């Protein structure tokens, strides 16, 4: 696994951890864009994997 991929995973975990520390109203507000970002990252990862496989 490339170094930047593991770094990205660590950053994602830090973001998730920070979101859960925040108060509930703020957490609910931040979770909506975060979910779409996460879906975007998932599709990006799939595209990267497809490029690597080909």
C-alpha positions in Angstrom: 0.0 0.0 0.0 1.4 3.4 -1.0 2.3 5.8 1.9 -0.2 8.5 0.8 -3.0 5.9 1.1 -2.2 5.0 4.7 -1.9 8.7 5.4 -5.3 9.3 3.9 -6.8 6.6 6.1 -5.3 8.1 9.2 -6.7 11.6 8.3 -10.1 10.1 7.7 -10.0 8.4 11.1 -9.0 11.6 12.8 -11.9 13.5 11.1 -14.4 10.8 12.2 -13.0 10.9 15.8 -13.3 14.7 15.9 -16.8 14.5 14.6 -17.8 12.2 17.4 -16.3 14.4 20.1 -18.3 17.4 18.9 -21.8 18.1 20.5 -24.7 16.3 18.9 -26.3 19.3 16.9 -23.0 20.2 15.4 -22.3 16.5 14.7 -25.6 16.1 12.9 -24.8 19.2 10.8 -21.3 18.1 9.9 -22.4 14.5 9.2 -24.5 15.5 6.1 -21.6 16.9 4.0 -19.2 14.4 5.5 -21.4 11.5 4.2 -21.3 12.9 0.6 -17.5 13.4 0.9 -17.2 9.8 2.1 -19.2 8.6 -0.9 -17.0 10.7 -3.2 -13.9 9.2 -1.6 -15.3 5.7 -2.0 -16.0 6.2 -5.7 -12.5 7.8 -6.1 -10.9 4.8 -4.5 -12.8 2.4 -6.8 -11.6 4.4 -9.8 -8.0 4.4 -8.6 -8.2 0.6 -8.0 -9.7 0.1 -11.5 -6.8 2.2 -13.0 -4.2 0.1 -11.0 -5.8 -3.2 -12.1 -5.9 -2.3 -15.8 
